[in-house]
């Protein structure tokens, strides 16, 4: 039986997270442009198969397939049945009508694979909308969107709320506040530093870490982003600004680039394993991988980190 995740991290042991969800589900046949949430209710066996592949590769923390699971994003997604039906999509209901079912079910699927011993992170990504005053999403409305998702993830058995790929500090704050309103689970938050060492909204690693420390977020870090090598610079900046936080490193498997109209990531499992060891040396407590990675990358990371421990 697992310890509460913060107690486990406090023991000093490094936890191995999982790898990509989106690119792996696409490889399993999810149409490009359709988010993984569309498969949670309709193809749950595919979602569980992916979780199982990561657990077999050595993941100790798996993330729910709910990156785009806020009402704001789900309203743009049709059920598979509707999107496969002929005719205009106009007027058809989006998956936002099932926001609670999808998030709760996704957490239940992950929990079923994780069992009693492994951890489930209830994954929350950005709303996809710009926050006011640049966009029209108010802080309060964002808090409510995130609270709704977090509550459903907690109901399905998540061990923590795992907010990721954030670029706007205000949106990250809204997500943390929403998650805390909705449940008592620990809330983690990672940012995507994909633009010259900053997020697309211009937030530096130190600014992000400082803001997270002020809010008392216990685990923070970098995910997705640009080249995985950049974390070697980013993590120390976060460590300095938030000395007490557990650090999370979950980068892409290489810089995405186009080959024959396909997005390709070419960091090998071996390369990602070498880098993971260096993240751990820099103080990372949770290591995994993001876009373009597969269970083979996670198996290599696990091998390297556990051998070194
Ligand atoms: Zn990614």
Boltz pocket constraint, residues with backbone or C-beta under 6 A from the ligand:
constraints:
  - pocket:
      binder: B
      contacts: [[A, 223], [A, 224], [A, 225], [A, 250], [A, 252], [A, 290], [A, 291]]
      max_distance: 6.0
